[in-house]
Amino acid sequence: MSKSAELNIALVQTELYWKDKVANLAMLEEKIWGLKSGIDLIILPEMFPTGFSMEAAELAEPMNLGVCKWMKQMASQTGAVITGSAIISEKGKFFNRLLWVTPTGEISHYDKRHLFRMAQEDQTFSQGESQSIFEVKGWKVCPQVCYDLRFPVWSRNRRINESPLYDLMFFVASWPAARSSAWDALLPARAIENLCFVAGVNRVGKDGNGIDYTGHSEIYDFKGKALGNSQTTDDFEQEKIEVFTLKAAELDAFREKFPAWMDSDDFMIR
């Protein structure tokens, strides 16, 4: 399936109730219902049902229970793909799992590869073992979670069948305010080096551990340009939902004019 001419994406930058799934899902449902029609992809932050917590034994749930059912409902009612990460239990292990739920009820997932050892995430969760590539309206999409942003080899856009592997990469995050400069620098870097659109969705507010988050959610084009120019607006660090329209013709034309992806290195990740 060829890419649709345009892809409409909503980035949900929000505060989260600490370890309160009911409150978070109710709050997010209200925000999602406030979106205009015609959205193709709605991106929520990392661990959107609970906040970024290491209390996995308390907060985890298996696939296809409350959070998954809620996402299926939202996707069906809006006609958009819904994505974001949650704490999922499977076969005695816990995963920081990004869920990708289509309007027809199909669920795919990507388990976070790089676990944030500075918060003992690596002692609580199991590491993801494989990359995932999703598709929406013919656009190939590479999902990533927060700390993955610091490891460009893992997300490298490879040459597959004489074409780049994906068109859009996105990061869902709980990225602290103390390191926001790294977030602002690395997102456009990933866009430039992979010749793709890159979206970053981060939360705002303070969590139950006293950590501050200042958002800075944005989409960058293949040249590393911020599409929303939101860094100059007052709501860059406030709750907001911003909708972007990505244009396939602009991406394809740049890749044809500047085909650096054809010179990428082949490698395997073990």
URNORNOR-V325214 format. One record per pair of residues at least 6 apart in sequence whose ideal C-beta (glycine too) atoms are under 6 Angstrom apart, sorted by the first residue. I is the first residue (numbers start at 1). J is the second residue. Records with the same first field share a line. If there is no record, write none. Layout:
I = J, J
This chain:
1 = 138
2 = 138
3 = 138, 139, 248
4 = 137, 138
5 = 248
6 = 245, 247
7 = 40, 137, 139, 246
8 = 38, 39, 40, 245
9 = 41, 244
10 = 35, 39, 42, 241, 243
11 = 43, 201, 217, 242
12 = 44, 241
13 = 204, 215, 217, 240
14 = 239
15 = 204, 205, 239
16 = 24, 51, 203
17 = 23, 24
18 = 51, 207, 208
19 = 50, 53
21 = 49
24 = 49
25 = 70
32 = 74
39 = 80
40 = 80, 136, 137
41 = 81, 136
42 = 80, 82
43 = 83, 170, 201
44 = 84
45 = 172, 201, 203
46 = 85, 145, 146, 172, 173, 174
47 = 85
48 = 84
49 = 67, 86
50 = 59
51 = 207
52 = 174
53 = 59
54 = 120, 124
56 = 87, 94, 124
59 = 87
60 = 87, 89, 94
62 = 89
67 = 86
71 = 82, 101
72 = 101, 105
74 = 82
75 = 82, 101, 103
76 = 103
79 = 103
81 = 102, 136
82 = 101
83 = 100
84 = 172
85 = 96, 98, 145, 172
88 = 95, 97
93 = 126
94 = 125
95 = 111, 125, 126
96 = 112, 125
97 = 109, 111
98 = 110, 143, 145
99 = 109
100 = 108, 134
101 = 107
108 = 134
110 = 132, 143
111 = 128
112 = 128, 145
113 = 128, 148, 154
114 = 147, 148, 151
115 = 121, 122, 125, 127
116 = 147
132 = 143
133 = 140, 142, 166
134 = 141
139 = 167, 168
140 = 166, 167
141 = 168
142 = 166, 169
144 = 155, 171
145 = 172
146 = 173
149 = 171, 186
157 = 164, 165, 166, 194, 196
158 = 165
159 = 264
164 = 261
167 = 196
168 = 197
169 = 196, 198
170 = 199
171 = 200
172 = 201
173 = 202
174 = 203
175 = 183, 202
176 = 211
177 = 212, 213, 214
180 = 214, 216
183 = 216
184 = 216
187 = 198, 200, 220
188 = 220, 224
190 = 198
191 = 198, 220, 222, 224
192 = 224
195 = 222, 255, 261
196 = 222
197 = 221, 246
198 = 220
199 = 219
200 = 217, 218
201 = 217
202 = 215, 216, 217
203 = 213
204 = 213, 215, 239
206 = 212
214 = 237
215 = 237
218 = 226, 228, 230
219 = 227, 244
220 = 226
221 = 227
222 = 251, 254
227 = 244
228 = 242
230 = 236
